Amino acid sequence: MRTTYLLGIIIFLVVVLPLVGLIFGVGWIRLAAQIILTIVLVVVIGATGVFGYICIKAQARKWGAGLILVAIICLLLIFWLWTGKPLLI
């Protein structure tokens, strides 16, 4: 039970607070939020890319393709995060 609370607090601190800083912050606060969210998204890209590759090698092509798609979406989110322009629109 305590582990779940700790995990929830960590997710809140690493994801939600930088999002608030990105939306409402200016200057250094916005820059710090961009850096933290970029690090989180890079970790997500790495994990989904590696696991997607493993799934493709294990003949689970649908799972692998889905995870590779998640990694591509994270790349698009990083682009939007730093430029402010959505890439697909």
FENTAHU-V944582 format. One record per residue. N is the residue number from 1. PSI is psi in degrees with one decimal (999 if undefined). OMEGA is omega in radians with two decimals (none if undefined). Layout:
BEGIN
n:N psi:PSI omega:OMEGA
n:N psi:PSI omega:OMEGA
END
This chain:
BEGIN
n:1 psi:-44.7 omega:-3.14
n:2 psi:-32.1 omega:3.12
n:3 psi:-38.2 omega:3.12
n:4 psi:-42.2 omega:3.10
n:5 psi:-42.1 omega:3.12
n:6 psi:-42.2 omega:3.10
n:7 psi:-40.4 omega:3.09
n:8 psi:-40.6 omega:3.11
n:9 psi:-40.8 omega:3.13
n:10 psi:-44.3 omega:3.10
n:11 psi:-40.4 omega:3.11
n:12 psi:-45.8 omega:-3.10
n:13 psi:-35.6 omega:-3.04
n:14 psi:-28.1 omega:-3.06
n:15 psi:-52.1 omega:-3.00
n:16 psi:-45.8 omega:-3.13
n:17 psi:-42.6 omega:3.05
n:18 psi:-32.7 omega:3.07
n:19 psi:-40.8 omega:3.09
n:20 psi:-42.1 omega:3.10
n:21 psi:-34.4 omega:3.12
n:22 psi:-39.9 omega:-3.09
n:23 psi:-45.5 omega:-3.02
n:24 psi:-12.4 omega:-3.04
n:25 psi:161.5 omega:3.05
n:26 psi:156.1 omega:3.05
n:27 psi:-127.5 omega:-3.06
n:28 psi:-33.1 omega:3.14
n:29 psi:-43.9 omega:3.11
n:30 psi:-42.0 omega:3.12
n:31 psi:-44.2 omega:3.11
n:32 psi:-40.9 omega:3.12
n:33 psi:-40.7 omega:3.11
n:34 psi:-42.6 omega:-3.13
n:35 psi:-45.5 omega:-3.13
n:36 psi:-45.5 omega:-3.14
n:37 psi:-33.0 omega:3.08
n:38 psi:-42.4 omega:3.10
n:39 psi:-43.4 omega:3.12
n:40 psi:-44.7 omega:-3.13
n:41 psi:-34.1 omega:3.09
n:42 psi:-39.6 omega:3.08
n:43 psi:-41.7 omega:3.11
n:44 psi:-42.1 omega:3.11
n:45 psi:-46.2 omega:3.14
n:46 psi:-46.8 omega:-3.09
n:47 psi:-46.1 omega:-3.12
n:48 psi:-34.8 omega:3.10
n:49 psi:-46.1 omega:3.13
n:50 psi:-46.4 omega:-3.13
n:51 psi:-35.4 omega:3.07
n:52 psi:-40.6 omega:3.09
n:53 psi:-42.2 omega:3.11
n:54 psi:-41.9 omega:3.14
n:55 psi:-40.7 omega:3.12
n:56 psi:-41.6 omega:3.11
n:57 psi:-28.2 omega:-3.14
n:58 psi:14.9 omega:3.10
n:59 psi:19.8 omega:3.03
n:60 psi:70.3 omega:-2.96
n:61 psi:-35.3 omega:3.14
n:62 psi:-44.0 omega:3.11
n:63 psi:-43.5 omega:-3.14
n:64 psi:-43.7 omega:3.13
n:65 psi:-39.3 omega:3.11
n:66 psi:-40.8 omega:3.14
n:67 psi:-37.3 omega:3.06
n:68 psi:-37.3 omega:3.08
n:69 psi:-39.4 omega:3.07
n:70 psi:-40.0 omega:3.11
n:71 psi:-40.2 omega:3.11
n:72 psi:-40.1 omega:3.10
n:73 psi:-38.0 omega:3.10
n:74 psi:-37.7 omega:3.06
n:75 psi:-41.8 omega:3.09
n:76 psi:-37.3 omega:3.10
n:77 psi:-37.9 omega:3.09
n:78 psi:-41.6 omega:3.09
n:79 psi:-45.8 omega:3.13
n:80 psi:-37.6 omega:-3.11
n:81 psi:-40.0 omega:-3.08
n:82 psi:-27.3 omega:-3.11
n:83 psi:-25.1 omega:-3.09
n:84 psi:2.1 omega:-3.12
n:85 psi:127.7 omega:3.04
n:86 psi:137.9 omega:-3.05
n:87 psi:-32.2 omega:-3.01
n:88 psi:-6.9 omega:-3.08
n:89 psi:999 omega:none
END
